[in-house]
Amino acid sequence: MNAPMNPNKALWEKGDFTRIAESMRESGEALIQRLGISNGLKVLDLGCGDGTTAIPAAKLGAEVLGVDIASNLVAAGNRRAKELGLANCRFQEGDAANLHQVPERAFDLVVSIFGAMFAPKPFEVAKETVRVTGPGGRIIMGNWIPNDPTLVAQILKISSAYTPPPPEGFVSPMTWGIESNVIERFAGAGVPAEKISFARDTFTFNFPSPPAALVDAFRKYYGPTMNAFEAAEKNGRAGDLQRAGRTVQPPKPEHAQDATSIPATFLRVTIAL
Ligand SMILES: C[S@@+](CC[C@H](N)C(=O)[O-])C[C@H]1O[C@@H](n2cnc3c(N)ncnc32)[C@H](O)[C@@H]1O
């Protein structure tokens, strides 16, 4: 008998997130450069995609495990690590809300940049990240902020407005961008608020094409937007969604010739255990 479909996994395997991730490499690398990663540091990257942050961490000498729910992205990450000759970086399939294959206290640093925020069961995510982090270790999350006017928060907001209502009990990933929710979730994992700090940070999407191509790439390759377009097409609202998508671009995206650079604000959460 076939195993029942996991909608969270299906959502991310549906598209090809590597096509978006290509525009995120510079910011991923810059963020990792700021984390004080030294040789041999044990790093877990949760919801790692194809390694936008895992690969730069390995280049700095860390021992990196990337875990992601999407098998296509795990394969892409392993391919990239192999091509770069990074024997200290491997990727495997797993769920940020249930890391049963990962031993406790195994990592010095757990990073999750726009990754674990997409796992259902946020309280389980907090418990699991704390369980696998060693004493004196750190957890760093990058989370999109609900209603933020910049790129991805707006794309996710518009997408959800055109997607059928989620099942009862569904918790929006965007709630990870609200500080009080983060504090409550980690309190449930035994972490006091004093150990958690927050900062606004910026991730810049660099695309080697005009701004409209970026919105098109989200339509073609980004699971949440693909689902929104499918639902909108069924209801004859695809044109409305396409027009709504165009409003997402900042009035004056920085672009020279055919390249586009769009900054997006996120909440950086640091937990020092
Ligand atoms: C927006 S992408 C970000 C990927 C990567 N961190 C980056 O910055 O390029 C979200 C990632 O989270 C992964 N993901 C979603 N739900 C997950 C879960 N429950 N457990 C592990 N990974 C998950 C997706 O497969 C996808 O790779």
The ligand as an SDF file (V2000), in Angstrom:
LIG
                    3D

 27 29  0  0  0  0  0  0  0  0999 V2000
   12.0870   28.7430    1.1170 C   0  0  0  0  0  0  0  0  0  0  0  0
   12.9740   27.2370    1.0420 S   0  0  0  0  0  0  0  0  0  0  0  0
   14.5350   27.6980    1.7850 C   0  0  0  0  0  0  0  0  0  0  0  0
   15.6620   26.7510    1.5070 C   0  0  0  0  0  0  0  0  0  0  0  0
   17.0440   27.1700    2.0390 C   0  0  0  0  0  0  0  0  0  0  0  0
   17.0860   27.2760    3.4720 N   0  0  0  0  0  0  0  0  0  0  0  0
   17.5050   28.4290    1.3810 C   0  0  0  0  0  0  0  0  0  0  0  0
   17.5970   29.4640    2.0810 O   0  0  0  0  0  0  0  0  0  0  0  0
   17.7720   28.4080    0.1780 O   0  0  0  0  0  0  0  0  0  0  0  0
   12.1670   26.2720    2.2840 C   0  0  0  0  0  0  0  0  0  0  0  0
   12.7790   24.9330    2.4990 C   0  0  0  0  0  0  0  0  0  0  0  0
   12.2280   24.3030    3.6510 O   0  0  0  0  0  0  0  0  0  0  0  0
   12.0160   22.9380    3.3540 C   0  0  0  0  0  0  0  0  0  0  0  0
   11.0110   22.4060    4.2810 N   0  0  0  0  0  0  0  0  0  0  0  0
    9.6850   22.6870    4.2880 C   0  0  0  0  0  0  0  0  0  0  0  0
    9.0940   22.0040    5.2870 N   0  0  0  0  0  0  0  0  0  0  0  0
   10.0610   21.2830    5.9130 C   0  0  0  0  0  0  0  0  0  0  0  0
   10.0680   20.3720    7.0010 C   0  0  0  0  0  0  0  0  0  0  0  0
    8.9480   20.0390    7.6410 N   0  0  0  0  0  0  0  0  0  0  0  0
   11.2390   19.8210    7.3770 N   0  0  0  0  0  0  0  0  0  0  0  0
   12.3940   20.1030    6.7020 C   0  0  0  0  0  0  0  0  0  0  0  0
   12.4380   20.9400    5.6510 N   0  0  0  0  0  0  0  0  0  0  0  0
   11.2880   21.5390    5.2650 C   0  0  0  0  0  0  0  0  0  0  0  0
   11.5900   22.9590    1.9140 C   0  0  0  0  0  0  0  0  0  0  0  0
   11.7000   21.7120    1.2850 O   0  0  0  0  0  0  0  0  0  0  0  0
   12.5330   23.9960    1.3220 C   0  0  0  0  0  0  0  0  0  0  0  0
   13.7510   23.4480    0.9100 O   0  0  0  0  0  0  0  0  0  0  0  0
  1  2  1  0
  2  3  1  0
  2 10  1  0
  3  4  1  0
  4  5  1  0
  5  6  1  0
  5  7  1  0
  7  8  2  0
  7  9  1  0
 10 11  1  0
 11 12  1  0
 11 26  1  0
 12 13  1  0
 13 14  1  0
 13 24  1  0
 14 15  1  0
 14 23  1  0
 15 16  2  0
 16 17  1  0
 17 18  1  0
 17 23  2  0
 18 19  1  0
 18 20  2  0
 20 21  1  0
 21 22  2  0
 22 23  1  0
 24 25  1  0
 24 26  1  0
 26 27  1  0
M  CHG  2   2   1   9  -1
M  END
$$$$
